[in-house]
Every structure is written in structure tokens, then in C-alpha cells.
Amino acid sequence: MNDQLFENAFEGMSEAEAREQILGAAKAYCRKYHNQNKEYHEGDRIPYASRVYDEEEMGNLVDSALEFWLTAGRYTQQFEKDFAAYLGVKYVSLVNSGSSANLLAFMALTSPLLGERRILPGDEVITVAAGFPTTVAPVIQYGAIPVFLDVKLPNADIEVSQLEDAVSGKTKAVMIAHTLGNPFDIAAVKAFCEKHGLWLVEDNCDSLGSTYTLNGETKLTGTFGDLGTSSFYPPHHMTMGEGGAVYTDNPLLSRIVRSLRDWGRDCICPPGRDNFCGHRYDGQFGELPKGYDHKYVYSHFGYNLKATDMQAAVGVAQLKKFPEFARLRREHFTYLKEALADTEQYYMLPEAAENSDPCWFGFLITVKEGVEREKVVRYLEDHGVQTRMLFAGNLTKHPAMTDDPYLAGKWRVVKDLSTTDRIMRDSFWIGVYPGMTEQKLAYMAKMLHECLE
Ligand SMILES: Cc1ncc(COP(=O)(O)O)c(C=O)c1O
């Protein structure tokens, strides 16, 4: 690159004017070279999901790059505020992935600040095996015991009739995801948690924008439990490349999440700020000398799971588009559901959970007797339609579980996982993301018919 070319590019300009010029150019670049919307031809690859963005995301990203703050900064603060307002919750902590969000949500419940209710190694956490591994990974890594319940079809949601059988003197929490955007039976799970004094963590990574009505009040999923989590990895409902969030209305849980996210520290100074609370040198903590610098007082053994301000900058722009993303996901789901209505003899199709309006992550299909999933999936993939399994299928069948002698006896199953096994064998899903077009949806439906012939 010829740097000389730009040597005098900003001659006579203020920094604000120079920045405006660069942002203008970056946006024009995005308009010209990104989102080329190539004409679709039948047989072209149809991904199950992808990023959907425009010059606003590019502009924010470059703006943040020019600032070169890099770590959490003003865009992070703005995203946390905007996202909390969207969700209708008090506290949001931006993190670097949905898996980190799950790790923090779970580890927050192990904090000594929670007294009797803290989760200790050996305590039990009710969950399901039909899903994504990092909903369960923190439980296992900490040495708590995941207790796996079966799920129901067609939605792969927790079999709530097994909840009472799962309880033991050691049960402390329920941690489960809303599968592919379709809420689990929140009424039953919440009532169960309240009855037994259990924490509820909603893994909301695949269900941002889904709503559920409980006792006449309609709210977004992720806001019914004690803690909710989101993922902003590209296929998800909105993206920052990598990113995630933990949210709660509970000020103590929020403080713990922040502490664990930010190295375990007690102090709440944002990056680059000192003495935010005005009491940096006058506290008494643990057995430290009085007045020990609060910036280096640790109330937990934590991590550093912050996202960068560049990720947050992209998120701020994505969040503005989110209502339209959500509308499109619902519309695409309805299209597929109608287009496949005559296949009920061969495919079990998803149904919106009672009292819910899902913001679908994907369209889950379970083949019925006489149809082989492998053949259907291969036909679709060979004809350009990208498919996905329901993540782990049955988590307990994976080498991480079966081939680690240390884990023997460190998890339990309540009854059997027969429907989970069926999902592992017979289910798959295709996309409904906002970048789909009617042409692509129609083609996917056509291939799902054709492969039966
Ligand atoms: C239900 C669920 N939870 C958690 C995650 C992890 O999110 P991330 O990829 O951002 O770590 C995923 C990922 O797709 C997921 O589907």
C-alpha cells in the first residue's frame, strides 16, 4: 500500500472532520463491496444462518477502531444500557461469548456471597441432554452434578412431568435453554423452582426476542429466571462476531457476575477509570491491611471474559435492526410451516409452545417412522440446503462424557432419555434467518418434498 498517497489526506481538517471522512468512506465501501445480493439460482448454497448487516455496523466498527480504546468502553456501556432497555431488565453484562455468559451465570450461583443458597461441588443442577454442551459444561467443570431429564417432541423442550422425580436434598438449580427459540414450559419450571427454592438460569442464546405470557404478563424469554444469557456468535439472532451477555434483575447477582467477569475483583471501576466509588483507599477487606487499594481486592476467583468495544460497537447497530430481524424470523418460520403442512405423514414439525410467540432460531424437523434422517439430510445438503443437528443430540453419548473415567458417577439421569435418543437419531433443522428470501424458502420446502419421492 502506498501510504504516501494519504500523507496529506486530512490537511486543514479537525479530528472530527477527518473521522467523518473516514467513516463516510468506510460506509461507502460497505455499500459497494459488501452485501452484493447476488442473484439466487436453485441449487446455490442456502446457509442455515449468517450475519445480516449494513453500513451502520461497518461505520460503528471503524469508529471504534479509530478511537482505539479496544477494551470495554463507551460502546460497551451503550450496548449494556440499550440491551437492558430492550429486555426490560435492570442489569446487563456484556461478555465475549454465549458460552462465557453461561459460565458466568452458573459460577455466579457458586458465590460465597449467596450464603446457604450457593451451589457447592456435589450439589445437583437439573438440565437436559438434548442441546448445546456449554449449557451444561460449567456445571461439570465446577464439580456439581448435572441431572438430565428427557425432553418432549415435537419441540425438544424439557419433560416437565419428570421435574418432581429429579429433586433430591442436593438440588440447587435448573439451567436449561429455550430450544431453537421455542420457550420451554416456563410456567411449570418457574413454579417448580419457586416451590423448591431453586435458582433458574435461562440459556436464552437461541431465543432472543421470543415472548411468553405468564399470569397475564407477556415478557421476553431470558427475563423469567434469576439469570438469562445470550450469544452474539454470527448465526444467532444478532451478532458481534463473538459476544454474549448475562442479564438479571437481581443487584447482588449482577455484582457477582461483574466481579467474576472482571478478574474476580471487588472494585467496580470501569476499564481505564480509578477510584470510581471514591473509596479506593479507605476500606477493610478480608485480612488485608486497612486501606489496601480496592482496585486489587478480590472477592472471587474470577476470569477476564469482557468483550472488546469493537464488538459492542457492532452490537449497538445490530440491536437497532433487531425488531425487523425478529419479524423476519417469524415470517420465515410461518412460510415453512405452511409449505410443509402436507408432509405431516413423514415429518414431525415444530409447534409454538403454549402461551408463547417464539422468535425462531431454526426450523426443527423430526422424521417419522419409515423415513431415514441420514437420507433426507444428505439429499438436502447435496442440493445446496445447509442443515444442522440439534447440537449434541444426546450429550451423555459424547466422548467428553463416555470416555472420561473421572466423570463416571458424576451425573445422573432421572428416568430414561428415550426421546433425547430419538432426537439424536431422527431430528435436524434448517434455517429461518433474516437473510432468507421467499425463493430460498420455497426451494428448501421443495427439496424436503422431493427427497421423500
Ligand atoms: C443454546 C446455546 N447456548 C450457548 C451457546 C454458546 O454460544 P457461543 O457460541 O457464543 O459461545 C450456543 C451456541 O450456539 C447455544 O446454541
The ligand as an ORCA input file, in Angstrom:
! r2SCAN-3c Opt
* xyz 0 1
  C     -28.236    -22.920     23.479
  C     -26.828    -22.390     23.329
  N     -26.163    -21.987     24.405
  C     -24.916    -21.491     24.317
  C     -24.270    -21.382     23.107
  C     -22.864    -20.864     23.065
  O     -22.759    -19.594     22.471
  P     -21.327    -19.100     21.909
  O     -21.117    -19.799     20.606
  O     -21.496    -17.629     21.734
  O     -20.305    -19.464     22.911
  C     -24.914    -21.803     21.955
  C     -24.211    -21.698     20.664
  O     -24.732    -21.779     19.607
  C     -26.238    -22.329     22.058
  O     -26.898    -22.759     20.968
*
